[in-house]
Amino acid sequence: MTSQRGGSPISGPVVIAVGLVVVAALAGAYAGTNGFGRPGSTAPGSSEPPASVAPGTLGPPASAAPGSTPLVRIDPGLLAVLPPNVNGQSVLESSEGDADASTNASLARIADSAVGALAIDLGPGDFVLALVVRLQPGVLDEAGFRNWRDSYDAGVCGGGDAVTGHAQTQIGGRTVYVATCANGLHTYHTWIPASRLLISASSGGTANFGEILFGALKP
């Protein structure tokens, strides 16, 4: 991957807080039931995860106060980067992911725009929840990308100690960083400097939704 240095606001040890509440909600639901069939779960056909799970974050609290002006522009056009479906399940924009990303102050430091997306099969509980970020020019270097991954992974897994494995692999001709959580979830990350795109996702279940999604990215 190409490193973009020289004035990067997040180089070195700075940790990137992602703050997507919906990721932690899905992680909690998956760890507790290996699916979503419990009181308060999402109704069949809905594109959103359970609302009854206690919220969390993907790092230090960084979201703006409720009702504040959005800091990150939500661009549904970024969904074009993702495949239209994963294993037959539609990849749809996540309104909850959008709402949390749009008011996240840490994400605003690096993002020109972003969008959240979700594909879910409620029966077996397979899902992938993705965040696509169009980066501001020159804001990310290798150290910043590593810190982003570490913060995201800790949030999904429930803390840094709950990340049980890391791997670097090729999926769809791109370098993808994969982390494994003690709760059974996986995270995926790729950075495409030429397009200023950063794509991260959490995935659970046995159908490998995360790997399928990253294998069909379009840029």
PyMOL commands that place a pseudoatom at each C-alpha (Angstrom):
pseudoatom trace, name=CA, resn=MET, resi=1, chain=A, elem=C, hetatm=0, pos=[0.000, 0.000, 0.000]
pseudoatom trace, name=CA, resn=THR, resi=2, chain=A, elem=C, hetatm=0, pos=[1.125, 3.504, -0.695]
pseudoatom trace, name=CA, resn=SER, resi=3, chain=A, elem=C, hetatm=0, pos=[1.936, 5.589, 2.361]
pseudoatom trace, name=CA, resn=GLN, resi=4, chain=A, elem=C, hetatm=0, pos=[0.755, 9.187, 2.318]
pseudoatom trace, name=CA, resn=ARG, resi=5, chain=A, elem=C, hetatm=0, pos=[2.896, 11.176, 4.703]
pseudoatom trace, name=CA, resn=GLY, resi=6, chain=A, elem=C, hetatm=0, pos=[3.821, 14.769, 5.141]
pseudoatom trace, name=CA, resn=GLY, resi=7, chain=A, elem=C, hetatm=0, pos=[1.450, 16.612, 7.441]
pseudoatom trace, name=CA, resn=SER, resi=8, chain=A, elem=C, hetatm=0, pos=[-0.906, 13.693, 8.089]
pseudoatom trace, name=CA, resn=PRO, resi=9, chain=A, elem=C, hetatm=0, pos=[-3.100, 14.639, 11.067]
pseudoatom trace, name=CA, resn=ILE, resi=10, chain=A, elem=C, hetatm=0, pos=[-3.327, 11.030, 12.245]
pseudoatom trace, name=CA, resn=SER, resi=11, chain=A, elem=C, hetatm=0, pos=[0.183, 9.702, 11.761]
pseudoatom trace, name=CA, resn=GLY, resi=12, chain=A, elem=C, hetatm=0, pos=[2.079, 8.085, 14.613]
pseudoatom trace, name=CA, resn=PRO, resi=13, chain=A, elem=C, hetatm=0, pos=[0.307, 6.884, 17.751]
pseudoatom trace, name=CA, resn=VAL, resi=14, chain=A, elem=C, hetatm=0, pos=[-2.989, 8.723, 17.349]
pseudoatom trace, name=CA, resn=VAL, resi=15, chain=A, elem=C, hetatm=0, pos=[-5.901, 6.297, 17.739]
pseudoatom trace, name=CA, resn=ILE, resi=16, chain=A, elem=C, hetatm=0, pos=[-8.895, 6.684, 15.424]
pseudoatom trace, name=CA, resn=ALA, resi=17, chain=A, elem=C, hetatm=0, pos=[-12.265, 6.366, 17.162]
pseudoatom trace, name=CA, resn=VAL, resi=18, chain=A, elem=C, hetatm=0, pos=[-14.921, 5.134, 14.761]
pseudoatom trace, name=CA, resn=GLY, resi=19, chain=A, elem=C, hetatm=0, pos=[-17.929, 5.199, 17.071]
pseudoatom trace, name=CA, resn=LEU, resi=20, chain=A, elem=C, hetatm=0, pos=[-20.421, 3.117, 15.073]
pseudoatom trace, name=CA, resn=VAL, resi=21, chain=A, elem=C, hetatm=0, pos=[-22.899, 2.093, 17.772]
pseudoatom trace, name=CA, resn=VAL, resi=22, chain=A, elem=C, hetatm=0, pos=[-24.545, -0.357, 15.427]
pseudoatom trace, name=CA, resn=VAL, resi=23, chain=A, elem=C, hetatm=0, pos=[-21.415, -2.534, 15.183]
pseudoatom trace, name=CA, resn=ALA, resi=24, chain=A, elem=C, hetatm=0, pos=[-21.294, -3.127, 18.903]
pseudoatom trace, name=CA, resn=ALA, resi=25, chain=A, elem=C, hetatm=0, pos=[-25.023, -3.832, 18.905]
pseudoatom trace, name=CA, resn=LEU, resi=26, chain=A, elem=C, hetatm=0, pos=[-24.612, -6.498, 16.276]
pseudoatom trace, name=CA, resn=ALA, resi=27, chain=A, elem=C, hetatm=0, pos=[-21.625, -7.951, 18.098]
pseudoatom trace, name=CA, resn=GLY, resi=28, chain=A, elem=C, hetatm=0, pos=[-23.617, -8.226, 21.296]
pseudoatom trace, name=CA, resn=ALA, resi=29, chain=A, elem=C, hetatm=0, pos=[-26.564, -9.834, 19.585]
pseudoatom trace, name=CA, resn=TYR, resi=30, chain=A, elem=C, hetatm=0, pos=[-24.405, -12.329, 17.730]
pseudoatom trace, name=CA, resn=ALA, resi=31, chain=A, elem=C, hetatm=0, pos=[-22.385, -13.292, 20.779]
pseudoatom trace, name=CA, resn=GLY, resi=32, chain=A, elem=C, hetatm=0, pos=[-25.533, -13.791, 22.831]
pseudoatom trace, name=CA, resn=THR, resi=33, chain=A, elem=C, hetatm=0, pos=[-27.703, -15.775, 20.420]
pseudoatom trace, name=CA, resn=ASN, resi=34, chain=A, elem=C, hetatm=0, pos=[-25.706, -16.621, 17.287]
pseudoatom trace, name=CA, resn=GLY, resi=35, chain=A, elem=C, hetatm=0, pos=[-28.583, -14.893, 15.527]
pseudoatom trace, name=CA, resn=PHE, resi=36, chain=A, elem=C, hetatm=0, pos=[-31.238, -12.272, 16.016]
pseudoatom trace, name=CA, resn=GLY, resi=37, chain=A, elem=C, hetatm=0, pos=[-34.339, -14.226, 17.042]
pseudoatom trace, name=CA, resn=ARG, resi=38, chain=A, elem=C, hetatm=0, pos=[-35.020, -12.757, 20.468]
pseudoatom trace, name=CA, resn=PRO, resi=39, chain=A, elem=C, hetatm=0, pos=[-37.361, -10.127, 21.963]
pseudoatom trace, name=CA, resn=GLY, resi=40, chain=A, elem=C, hetatm=0, pos=[-36.598, -6.743, 20.488]
pseudoatom trace, name=CA, resn=SER, resi=41, chain=A, elem=C, hetatm=0, pos=[-34.828, -8.174, 17.458]
pseudoatom trace, name=CA, resn=THR, resi=42, chain=A, elem=C, hetatm=0, pos=[-35.196, -6.664, 14.031]
pseudoatom trace, name=CA, resn=ALA, resi=43, chain=A, elem=C, hetatm=0, pos=[-38.337, -7.665, 12.207]
pseudoatom trace, name=CA, resn=PRO, resi=44, chain=A, elem=C, hetatm=0, pos=[-37.836, -9.976, 9.202]
pseudoatom trace, name=CA, resn=GLY, resi=45, chain=A, elem=C, hetatm=0, pos=[-37.029, -7.979, 6.099]
pseudoatom trace, name=CA, resn=SER, resi=46, chain=A, elem=C, hetatm=0, pos=[-35.627, -5.002, 7.968]
pseudoatom trace, name=CA, resn=SER, resi=47, chain=A, elem=C, hetatm=0, pos=[-32.191, -3.693, 7.021]
pseudoatom trace, name=CA, resn=GLU, resi=48, chain=A, elem=C, hetatm=0, pos=[-31.333, -2.593, 10.550]
pseudoatom trace, name=CA, resn=PRO, resi=49, chain=A, elem=C, hetatm=0, pos=[-29.861, -4.627, 13.420]
pseudoatom trace, name=CA, resn=PRO, resi=50, chain=A, elem=C, hetatm=0, pos=[-31.540, -5.138, 16.800]
pseudoatom trace, name=CA, resn=ALA, resi=51, chain=A, elem=C, hetatm=0, pos=[-32.287, -1.908, 18.645]
pseudoatom trace, name=CA, resn=SER, resi=52, chain=A, elem=C, hetatm=0, pos=[-32.579, -3.498, 22.074]
pseudoatom trace, name=CA, resn=VAL, resi=53, chain=A, elem=C, hetatm=0, pos=[-28.884, -4.289, 22.525]
pseudoatom trace, name=CA, resn=ALA, resi=54, chain=A, elem=C, hetatm=0, pos=[-26.938, -1.887, 24.692]
pseudoatom trace, name=CA, resn=PRO, resi=55, chain=A, elem=C, hetatm=0, pos=[-24.951, 0.543, 22.527]
pseudoatom trace, name=CA, resn=GLY, resi=56, chain=A, elem=C, hetatm=0, pos=[-21.180, 0.769, 22.458]
pseudoatom trace, name=CA, resn=THR, resi=57, chain=A, elem=C, hetatm=0, pos=[-18.452, 2.417, 20.463]
pseudoatom trace, name=CA, resn=LEU, resi=58, chain=A, elem=C, hetatm=0, pos=[-15.454, 1.491, 18.365]
pseudoatom trace, name=CA, resn=GLY, resi=59, chain=A, elem=C, hetatm=0, pos=[-13.023, 3.448, 20.468]
pseudoatom trace, name=CA, resn=PRO, resi=60, chain=A, elem=C, hetatm=0, pos=[-12.990, 6.469, 22.784]
pseudoatom trace, name=CA, resn=PRO, resi=61, chain=A, elem=C, hetatm=0, pos=[-16.298, 8.404, 22.720]
pseudoatom trace, name=CA, resn=ALA, resi=62, chain=A, elem=C, hetatm=0, pos=[-16.024, 10.908, 19.927]
pseudoatom trace, name=CA, resn=SER, resi=63, chain=A, elem=C, hetatm=0, pos=[-19.503, 11.541, 18.581]
pseudoatom trace, name=CA, resn=ALA, resi=64, chain=A, elem=C, hetatm=0, pos=[-21.016, 14.974, 18.679]
pseudoatom trace, name=CA, resn=ALA, resi=65, chain=A, elem=C, hetatm=0, pos=[-23.897, 15.710, 21.039]
pseudoatom trace, name=CA, resn=PRO, resi=66, chain=A, elem=C, hetatm=0, pos=[-27.357, 14.520, 19.915]
pseudoatom trace, name=CA, resn=GLY, resi=67, chain=A, elem=C, hetatm=0, pos=[-29.014, 17.040, 17.638]
pseudoatom trace, name=CA, resn=SER, resi=68, chain=A, elem=C, hetatm=0, pos=[-25.754, 18.723, 16.680]
pseudoatom trace, name=CA, resn=THR, resi=69, chain=A, elem=C, hetatm=0, pos=[-24.859, 19.606, 13.118]
pseudoatom trace, name=CA, resn=PRO, resi=70, chain=A, elem=C, hetatm=0, pos=[-23.520, 16.576, 11.207]
pseudoatom trace, name=CA, resn=LEU, resi=71, chain=A, elem=C, hetatm=0, pos=[-19.755, 16.625, 10.846]
pseudoatom trace, name=CA, resn=VAL, resi=72, chain=A, elem=C, hetatm=0, pos=[-19.414, 13.988, 8.133]
pseudoatom trace, name=CA, resn=ARG, resi=73, chain=A, elem=C, hetatm=0, pos=[-21.370, 14.179, 4.886]
pseudoatom trace, name=CA, resn=ILE, resi=74, chain=A, elem=C, hetatm=0, pos=[-23.281, 10.980, 4.124]
pseudoatom trace, name=CA, resn=ASP, resi=75, chain=A, elem=C, hetatm=0, pos=[-22.914, 10.018, 0.471]
pseudoatom trace, name=CA, resn=PRO, resi=76, chain=A, elem=C, hetatm=0, pos=[-25.138, 7.124, -0.644]
pseudoatom trace, name=CA, resn=GLY, resi=77, chain=A, elem=C, hetatm=0, pos=[-23.199, 7.163, -3.915]
pseudoatom trace, name=CA, resn=LEU, resi=78, chain=A, elem=C, hetatm=0, pos=[-20.373, 5.387, -2.099]
pseudoatom trace, name=CA, resn=LEU, resi=79, chain=A, elem=C, hetatm=0, pos=[-22.577, 2.285, -1.971]
pseudoatom trace, name=CA, resn=ALA, resi=80, chain=A, elem=C, hetatm=0, pos=[-21.576, 1.770, -5.612]
pseudoatom trace, name=CA, resn=VAL, resi=81, chain=A, elem=C, hetatm=0, pos=[-18.232, 0.509, -4.286]
pseudoatom trace, name=CA, resn=LEU, resi=82, chain=A, elem=C, hetatm=0, pos=[-20.009, -2.460, -2.683]
pseudoatom trace, name=CA, resn=PRO, resi=83, chain=A, elem=C, hetatm=0, pos=[-21.658, -5.403, -4.418]
pseudoatom trace, name=CA, resn=PRO, resi=84, chain=A, elem=C, hetatm=0, pos=[-25.482, -5.203, -4.648]
pseudoatom trace, name=CA, resn=ASN, resi=85, chain=A, elem=C, hetatm=0, pos=[-25.896, -8.389, -2.627]
pseudoatom trace, name=CA, resn=VAL, resi=86, chain=A, elem=C, hetatm=0, pos=[-23.962, -10.857, -0.504]
pseudoatom trace, name=CA, resn=ASN, resi=87, chain=A, elem=C, hetatm=0, pos=[-24.959, -14.509, -0.733]
pseudoatom trace, name=CA, resn=GLY, resi=88, chain=A, elem=C, hetatm=0, pos=[-28.351, -13.432, -2.036]
pseudoatom trace, name=CA, resn=GLN, resi=89, chain=A, elem=C, hetatm=0, pos=[-28.949, -10.823, 0.689]
pseudoatom trace, name=CA, resn=SER, resi=90, chain=A, elem=C, hetatm=0, pos=[-29.230, -7.215, -0.464]
pseudoatom trace, name=CA, resn=VAL, resi=91, chain=A, elem=C, hetatm=0, pos=[-26.560, -4.759, 0.638]
pseudoatom trace, name=CA, resn=LEU, resi=92, chain=A, elem=C, hetatm=0, pos=[-28.617, -1.800, 1.856]
pseudoatom trace, name=CA, resn=GLU, resi=93, chain=A, elem=C, hetatm=0, pos=[-27.727, 1.564, 3.307]
pseudoatom trace, name=CA, resn=SER, resi=94, chain=A, elem=C, hetatm=0, pos=[-27.871, 1.513, 7.114]
pseudoatom trace, name=CA, resn=SER, resi=95, chain=A, elem=C, hetatm=0, pos=[-29.641, 4.577, 8.500]
pseudoatom trace, name=CA, resn=GLU, resi=96, chain=A, elem=C, hetatm=0, pos=[-28.304, 3.881, 12.007]
pseudoatom trace, name=CA, resn=GLY, resi=97, chain=A, elem=C, hetatm=0, pos=[-24.764, 3.528, 10.702]
pseudoatom trace, name=CA, resn=ASP, resi=98, chain=A, elem=C, hetatm=0, pos=[-25.167, 6.761, 8.729]
pseudoatom trace, name=CA, resn=ALA, resi=99, chain=A, elem=C, hetatm=0, pos=[-26.494, 8.647, 11.745]
pseudoatom trace, name=CA, resn=ASP, resi=100, chain=A, elem=C, hetatm=0, pos=[-23.630, 7.605, 13.972]
pseudoatom trace, name=CA, resn=ALA, resi=101, chain=A, elem=C, hetatm=0, pos=[-20.944, 8.180, 11.339]
pseudoatom trace, name=CA, resn=SER, resi=102, chain=A, elem=C, hetatm=0, pos=[-22.289, 11.613, 10.426]
pseudoatom trace, name=CA, resn=THR, resi=103, chain=A, elem=C, hetatm=0, pos=[-21.830, 12.965, 13.957]
pseudoatom trace, name=CA, resn=ASN, resi=104, chain=A, elem=C, hetatm=0, pos=[-18.530, 11.271, 14.774]
pseudoatom trace, name=CA, resn=ALA, resi=105, chain=A, elem=C, hetatm=0, pos=[-15.901, 13.912, 15.453]
pseudoatom trace, name=CA, resn=SER, resi=106, chain=A, elem=C, hetatm=0, pos=[-12.922, 11.581, 15.011]
pseudoatom trace, name=CA, resn=LEU, resi=107, chain=A, elem=C, hetatm=0, pos=[-14.182, 10.315, 11.677]
pseudoatom trace, name=CA, resn=ALA, resi=108, chain=A, elem=C, hetatm=0, pos=[-14.644, 13.930, 10.592]
pseudoatom trace, name=CA, resn=ARG, resi=109, chain=A, elem=C, hetatm=0, pos=[-10.879, 14.434, 10.921]
pseudoatom trace, name=CA, resn=ILE, resi=110, chain=A, elem=C, hetatm=0, pos=[-10.211, 12.134, 7.980]
pseudoatom trace, name=CA, resn=ALA, resi=111, chain=A, elem=C, hetatm=0, pos=[-13.451, 11.745, 6.023]
pseudoatom trace, name=CA, resn=ASP, resi=112, chain=A, elem=C, hetatm=0, pos=[-14.716, 13.770, 3.106]
pseudoatom trace, name=CA, resn=SER, resi=113, chain=A, elem=C, hetatm=0, pos=[-17.847, 11.587, 3.140]
pseudoatom trace, name=CA, resn=ALA, resi=114, chain=A, elem=C, hetatm=0, pos=[-19.012, 8.185, 4.307]
pseudoatom trace, name=CA, resn=VAL, resi=115, chain=A, elem=C, hetatm=0, pos=[-21.876, 5.707, 4.213]
pseudoatom trace, name=CA, resn=GLY, resi=116, chain=A, elem=C, hetatm=0, pos=[-22.918, 2.693, 6.269]
pseudoatom trace, name=CA, resn=ALA, resi=117, chain=A, elem=C, hetatm=0, pos=[-24.259, -0.502, 4.717]
pseudoatom trace, name=CA, resn=LEU, resi=118, chain=A, elem=C, hetatm=0, pos=[-25.671, -3.782, 5.973]
pseudoatom trace, name=CA, resn=ALA, resi=119, chain=A, elem=C, hetatm=0, pos=[-26.449, -7.200, 4.528]
pseudoatom trace, name=CA, resn=ILE, resi=120, chain=A, elem=C, hetatm=0, pos=[-28.098, -9.658, 6.884]
pseudoatom trace, name=CA, resn=ASP, resi=121, chain=A, elem=C, hetatm=0, pos=[-29.741, -13.071, 6.784]
pseudoatom trace, name=CA, resn=LEU, resi=122, chain=A, elem=C, hetatm=0, pos=[-31.906, -13.128, 9.893]
pseudoatom trace, name=CA, resn=GLY, resi=123, chain=A, elem=C, hetatm=0, pos=[-32.481, -16.868, 9.820]
pseudoatom trace, name=CA, resn=PRO, resi=124, chain=A, elem=C, hetatm=0, pos=[-28.949, -18.105, 10.555]
pseudoatom trace, name=CA, resn=GLY, resi=125, chain=A, elem=C, hetatm=0, pos=[-27.753, -14.698, 11.774]
pseudoatom trace, name=CA, resn=ASP, resi=126, chain=A, elem=C, hetatm=0, pos=[-25.168, -14.146, 9.042]
pseudoatom trace, name=CA, resn=PHE, resi=127, chain=A, elem=C, hetatm=0, pos=[-24.345, -10.483, 8.465]
pseudoatom trace, name=CA, resn=VAL, resi=128, chain=A, elem=C, hetatm=0, pos=[-21.799, -7.970, 7.301]
pseudoatom trace, name=CA, resn=LEU, resi=129, chain=A, elem=C, hetatm=0, pos=[-21.889, -4.350, 8.411]
pseudoatom trace, name=CA, resn=ALA, resi=130, chain=A, elem=C, hetatm=0, pos=[-19.652, -2.073, 6.345]
pseudoatom trace, name=CA, resn=LEU, resi=131, chain=A, elem=C, hetatm=0, pos=[-18.424, 1.492, 6.521]
pseudoatom trace, name=CA, resn=VAL, resi=132, chain=A, elem=C, hetatm=0, pos=[-17.195, 3.109, 3.304]
pseudoatom trace, name=CA, resn=VAL, resi=133, chain=A, elem=C, hetatm=0, pos=[-15.185, 6.301, 3.790]
pseudoatom trace, name=CA, resn=ARG, resi=134, chain=A, elem=C, hetatm=0, pos=[-13.995, 8.735, 1.127]
pseudoatom trace, name=CA, resn=LEU, resi=135, chain=A, elem=C, hetatm=0, pos=[-10.874, 10.171, 2.725]
pseudoatom trace, name=CA, resn=GLN, resi=136, chain=A, elem=C, hetatm=0, pos=[-9.723, 13.754, 2.617]
pseudoatom trace, name=CA, resn=PRO, resi=137, chain=A, elem=C, hetatm=0, pos=[-6.575, 14.099, 0.499]
pseudoatom trace, name=CA, resn=GLY, resi=138, chain=A, elem=C, hetatm=0, pos=[-3.354, 13.135, 2.259]
pseudoatom trace, name=CA, resn=VAL, resi=139, chain=A, elem=C, hetatm=0, pos=[-4.806, 12.428, 5.711]
pseudoatom trace, name=CA, resn=LEU, resi=140, chain=A, elem=C, hetatm=0, pos=[-3.860, 8.761, 6.050]
pseudoatom trace, name=CA, resn=ASP, resi=141, chain=A, elem=C, hetatm=0, pos=[-0.501, 7.015, 6.286]
pseudoatom trace, name=CA, resn=GLU, resi=142, chain=A, elem=C, hetatm=0, pos=[0.406, 3.438, 7.198]
pseudoatom trace, name=CA, resn=ALA, resi=143, chain=A, elem=C, hetatm=0, pos=[0.613, 4.221, 10.922]
pseudoatom trace, name=CA, resn=GLY, resi=144, chain=A, elem=C, hetatm=0, pos=[-2.772, 5.926, 10.866]
pseudoatom trace, name=CA, resn=PHE, resi=145, chain=A, elem=C, hetatm=0, pos=[-4.299, 3.016, 8.969]
pseudoatom trace, name=CA, resn=ARG, resi=146, chain=A, elem=C, hetatm=0, pos=[-2.913, 0.584, 11.534]
pseudoatom trace, name=CA, resn=ASN, resi=147, chain=A, elem=C, hetatm=0, pos=[-4.325, 2.655, 14.398]
pseudoatom trace, name=CA, resn=TRP, resi=148, chain=A, elem=C, hetatm=0, pos=[-7.684, 2.802, 12.628]
pseudoatom trace, name=CA, resn=ARG, resi=149, chain=A, elem=C, hetatm=0, pos=[-7.739, -0.986, 12.371]
pseudoatom trace, name=CA, resn=ASP, resi=150, chain=A, elem=C, hetatm=0, pos=[-6.708, -1.489, 15.990]
pseudoatom trace, name=CA, resn=SER, resi=151, chain=A, elem=C, hetatm=0, pos=[-9.412, 0.860, 17.296]
pseudoatom trace, name=CA, resn=TYR, resi=152, chain=A, elem=C, hetatm=0, pos=[-12.107, -0.601, 15.054]
pseudoatom trace, name=CA, resn=ASP, resi=153, chain=A, elem=C, hetatm=0, pos=[-11.171, -4.169, 15.954]
pseudoatom trace, name=CA, resn=ALA, resi=154, chain=A, elem=C, hetatm=0, pos=[-11.160, -3.448, 19.682]
pseudoatom trace, name=CA, resn=GLY, resi=155, chain=A, elem=C, hetatm=0, pos=[-14.630, -1.932, 19.429]
pseudoatom trace, name=CA, resn=VAL, resi=156, chain=A, elem=C, hetatm=0, pos=[-16.106, -4.856, 17.521]
pseudoatom trace, name=CA, resn=CYS, resi=157, chain=A, elem=C, hetatm=0, pos=[-14.384, -7.511, 19.620]
pseudoatom trace, name=CA, resn=GLY, resi=158, chain=A, elem=C, hetatm=0, pos=[-15.127, -5.876, 22.986]
pseudoatom trace, name=CA, resn=GLY, resi=159, chain=A, elem=C, hetatm=0, pos=[-11.642, -4.639, 23.823]
pseudoatom trace, name=CA, resn=GLY, resi=160, chain=A, elem=C, hetatm=0, pos=[-8.111, -5.118, 22.581]
pseudoatom trace, name=CA, resn=ASP, resi=161, chain=A, elem=C, hetatm=0, pos=[-7.613, -8.260, 24.680]
pseudoatom trace, name=CA, resn=ALA, resi=162, chain=A, elem=C, hetatm=0, pos=[-10.610, -9.826, 22.914]
pseudoatom trace, name=CA, resn=VAL, resi=163, chain=A, elem=C, hetatm=0, pos=[-8.889, -9.664, 19.518]
pseudoatom trace, name=CA, resn=THR, resi=164, chain=A, elem=C, hetatm=0, pos=[-7.567, -13.207, 19.206]
pseudoatom trace, name=CA, resn=GLY, resi=165, chain=A, elem=C, hetatm=0, pos=[-5.918, -13.106, 15.798]
pseudoatom trace, name=CA, resn=HIS, resi=166, chain=A, elem=C, hetatm=0, pos=[-4.734, -10.975, 12.894]
pseudoatom trace, name=CA, resn=ALA, resi=167, chain=A, elem=C, hetatm=0, pos=[-4.132, -11.894, 9.283]
pseudoatom trace, name=CA, resn=GLN, resi=168, chain=A, elem=C, hetatm=0, pos=[-3.143, -10.126, 6.075]
pseudoatom trace, name=CA, resn=THR, resi=169, chain=A, elem=C, hetatm=0, pos=[-4.487, -11.718, 2.929]
pseudoatom trace, name=CA, resn=GLN, resi=170, chain=A, elem=C, hetatm=0, pos=[-5.445, -11.083, -0.685]
pseudoatom trace, name=CA, resn=ILE, resi=171, chain=A, elem=C, hetatm=0, pos=[-9.167, -10.951, -1.405]
pseudoatom trace, name=CA, resn=GLY, resi=172, chain=A, elem=C, hetatm=0, pos=[-10.375, -9.843, -4.804]
pseudoatom trace, name=CA, resn=GLY, resi=173, chain=A, elem=C, hetatm=0, pos=[-6.855, -8.799, -5.742]
pseudoatom trace, name=CA, resn=ARG, resi=174, chain=A, elem=C, hetatm=0, pos=[-6.534, -6.382, -2.807]
pseudoatom trace, name=CA, resn=THR, resi=175, chain=A, elem=C, hetatm=0, pos=[-4.683, -6.530, 0.475]
pseudoatom trace, name=CA, resn=VAL, resi=176, chain=A, elem=C, hetatm=0, pos=[-7.247, -7.057, 3.228]
pseudoatom trace, name=CA, resn=TYR, resi=177, chain=A, elem=C, hetatm=0, pos=[-6.511, -7.079, 6.948]
pseudoatom trace, name=CA, resn=VAL, resi=178, chain=A, elem=C, hetatm=0, pos=[-8.658, -9.531, 8.899]
pseudoatom trace, name=CA, resn=ALA, resi=179, chain=A, elem=C, hetatm=0, pos=[-9.033, -9.746, 12.673]
pseudoatom trace, name=CA, resn=THR, resi=180, chain=A, elem=C, hetatm=0, pos=[-10.716, -12.500, 14.665]
pseudoatom trace, name=CA, resn=CYS, resi=181, chain=A, elem=C, hetatm=0, pos=[-12.626, -11.818, 17.878]
pseudoatom trace, name=CA, resn=ALA, resi=182, chain=A, elem=C, hetatm=0, pos=[-13.168, -14.034, 20.884]
pseudoatom trace, name=CA, resn=ASN, resi=183, chain=A, elem=C, hetatm=0, pos=[-16.909, -13.432, 20.414]
pseudoatom trace, name=CA, resn=GLY, resi=184, chain=A, elem=C, hetatm=0, pos=[-16.808, -15.149, 17.016]
pseudoatom trace, name=CA, resn=LEU, resi=185, chain=A, elem=C, hetatm=0, pos=[-16.908, -12.010, 14.869]
pseudoatom trace, name=CA, resn=HIS, resi=186, chain=A, elem=C, hetatm=0, pos=[-14.399, -10.970, 12.214]
pseudoatom trace, name=CA, resn=THR, resi=187, chain=A, elem=C, hetatm=0, pos=[-13.354, -7.563, 10.943]
pseudoatom trace, name=CA, resn=TYR, resi=188, chain=A, elem=C, hetatm=0, pos=[-12.070, -6.662, 7.482]
pseudoatom trace, name=CA, resn=HIS, resi=189, chain=A, elem=C, hetatm=0, pos=[-10.192, -3.576, 6.298]
pseudoatom trace, name=CA, resn=THR, resi=190, chain=A, elem=C, hetatm=0, pos=[-8.797, -2.348, 3.021]
pseudoatom trace, name=CA, resn=TRP, resi=191, chain=A, elem=C, hetatm=0, pos=[-7.373, 1.026, 2.015]
pseudoatom trace, name=CA, resn=ILE, resi=192, chain=A, elem=C, hetatm=0, pos=[-7.312, 2.082, -1.640]
pseudoatom trace, name=CA, resn=PRO, resi=193, chain=A, elem=C, hetatm=0, pos=[-5.114, 5.221, -1.804]
pseudoatom trace, name=CA, resn=ALA, resi=194, chain=A, elem=C, hetatm=0, pos=[-5.687, 5.832, -5.518]
pseudoatom trace, name=CA, resn=SER, resi=195, chain=A, elem=C, hetatm=0, pos=[-9.433, 6.208, -4.897]
pseudoatom trace, name=CA, resn=ARG, resi=196, chain=A, elem=C, hetatm=0, pos=[-9.082, 7.728, -1.397]
pseudoatom trace, name=CA, resn=LEU, resi=197, chain=A, elem=C, hetatm=0, pos=[-11.314, 4.933, -0.119]
pseudoatom trace, name=CA, resn=LEU, resi=198, chain=A, elem=C, hetatm=0, pos=[-11.191, 3.215, 3.251]
pseudoatom trace, name=CA, resn=ILE, resi=199, chain=A, elem=C, hetatm=0, pos=[-13.533, 0.255, 3.698]
pseudoatom trace, name=CA, resn=SER, resi=200, chain=A, elem=C, hetatm=0, pos=[-14.010, -1.516, 7.019]
pseudoatom trace, name=CA, resn=ALA, resi=201, chain=A, elem=C, hetatm=0, pos=[-16.551, -4.102, 8.069]
pseudoatom trace, name=CA, resn=SER, resi=202, chain=A, elem=C, hetatm=0, pos=[-17.575, -6.490, 10.816]
pseudoatom trace, name=CA, resn=SER, resi=203, chain=A, elem=C, hetatm=0, pos=[-19.074, -9.854, 10.009]
pseudoatom trace, name=CA, resn=GLY, resi=204, chain=A, elem=C, hetatm=0, pos=[-20.594, -12.790, 11.868]
pseudoatom trace, name=CA, resn=GLY, resi=205, chain=A, elem=C, hetatm=0, pos=[-22.071, -16.169, 11.069]
pseudoatom trace, name=CA, resn=THR, resi=206, chain=A, elem=C, hetatm=0, pos=[-20.863, -19.124, 9.057]
pseudoatom trace, name=CA, resn=ALA, resi=207, chain=A, elem=C, hetatm=0, pos=[-21.528, -17.890, 5.509]
pseudoatom trace, name=CA, resn=ASN, resi=208, chain=A, elem=C, hetatm=0, pos=[-18.437, -15.632, 5.299]
pseudoatom trace, name=CA, resn=PHE, resi=209, chain=A, elem=C, hetatm=0, pos=[-20.392, -12.500, 4.362]
pseudoatom trace, name=CA, resn=GLY, resi=210, chain=A, elem=C, hetatm=0, pos=[-17.356, -10.299, 5.040]
pseudoatom trace, name=CA, resn=GLU, resi=211, chain=A, elem=C, hetatm=0, pos=[-15.069, -12.222, 2.729]
pseudoatom trace, name=CA, resn=ILE, resi=212, chain=A, elem=C, hetatm=0, pos=[-17.726, -12.334, 0.001]
pseudoatom trace, name=CA, resn=LEU, resi=213, chain=A, elem=C, hetatm=0, pos=[-18.302, -8.581, 0.218]
pseudoatom trace, name=CA, resn=PHE, resi=214, chain=A, elem=C, hetatm=0, pos=[-14.597, -7.724, 0.047]
pseudoatom trace, name=CA, resn=GLY, resi=215, chain=A, elem=C, hetatm=0, pos=[-14.100, -10.145, -2.816]
pseudoatom trace, name=CA, resn=ALA, resi=216, chain=A, elem=C, hetatm=0, pos=[-16.670, -8.243, -4.880]
pseudoatom trace, name=CA, resn=LEU, resi=217, chain=A, elem=C, hetatm=0, pos=[-15.624, -4.624, -4.235]
pseudoatom trace, name=CA, resn=LYS, resi=218, chain=A, elem=C, hetatm=0, pos=[-15.835, -2.551, -7.401]
pseudoatom trace, name=CA, resn=PRO, resi=219, chain=A, elem=C, hetatm=0, pos=[-13.145, 0.166, -7.373]
for i in range(1, 219): cmd.bond("trace and resi %d" % i, "trace and resi %d" % (i + 1))
show_as sticks, trace
zoom trace
